Amino acid sequence: MSMRLPFFKNKQTTDIINKVLDSPPEHVAIIMDGNGRWAKKRGLPRIAGHKEGINSVIKIVRSATKHNMEILTLFAFSTENWRRPTTEIDFLMKLPKEFLHIYLPELIEKNVRIDMIGDSGALPAHTKEAIQYAKEKTKDNDGLLLNFALNYGSRFEIMQAMKQVIHDIECSKLTVDTLDEAVFSEYLYTKGMSDPDLLIRTSGEQRLSNFLLWQLAYTEFWFTDVFWPDFDEKIFEQALLDYQQRKRRYGGI
Ligand code: FPP
């Protein structure tokens, strides 16, 4: 009996974990941080960290599909990242194409739909085309929505939305009285998407960096010191389990 008890306990624990992971957060957003430091620690150029980061992306996408998540939003390039050296920007801009070149068939097979949020206008043609191609190829899929935030900045997004709202009021498509939070949300890049339930940021930094400021109003935050290239399914599942223990009150009691 004393031999069997630990086994029984382990099985029970596994069952609980599986149960929890069967009802994951609907929408998870991730600030994938620490690629540069990961590379520096190994005496490698920063771009080696970004390249390695692709492996973590696919690991987390696989896990998200396995757990029937609805939306995974990944912060891949911010409006502030243009301040980086040109060589690093050029490299970062090639990553979506490289990722999709390798993994698009698997994403299609896994019923993943690809989309992007951000100002696509300023992206190089090859980046835009790669995303557009993947969007087109996956537009009828109804599994996980894999949402890349590329040239994304939340303040810019909100300003653009405000300008469009003013325009629509001026041309009588909208009235001030009918404008409310739900209507305003429809002017954001995330139109039609639920707000993230969980935000993860890797690498020990604990800030939002102009990411989804409107959408994260009631989101649960989860931080880890792990650099993005070391982030894997196990750590992701730990975040999901921790999320399940949170009591979301939305301002109530
Ligand atoms: C932040 O780390 C990371 C980025 C600015 C880029 C994130 C991109 C990827 C992980 C790859 C994206 C993959 C696809 C498929 C688009 P950092 O460079 O700021 O790291 P540091 O804070 O250690 O310097």
Boltz pocket constraint, residues with backbone or C-beta under 6 A from the ligand:
constraints:
  - pocket:
      binder: B
      contacts: [[A, 32], [A, 33], [A, 34], [A, 35], [A, 36], [A, 37], [A, 38], [A, 49], [A, 50], [A, 53], [A, 54], [A, 57], [A, 75], [A, 76], [A, 77], [A, 78], [A, 81], [A, 92], [A, 95], [A, 96], [A, 99], [A, 148], [A, 203], [A, 228]]
      max_distance: 6.0
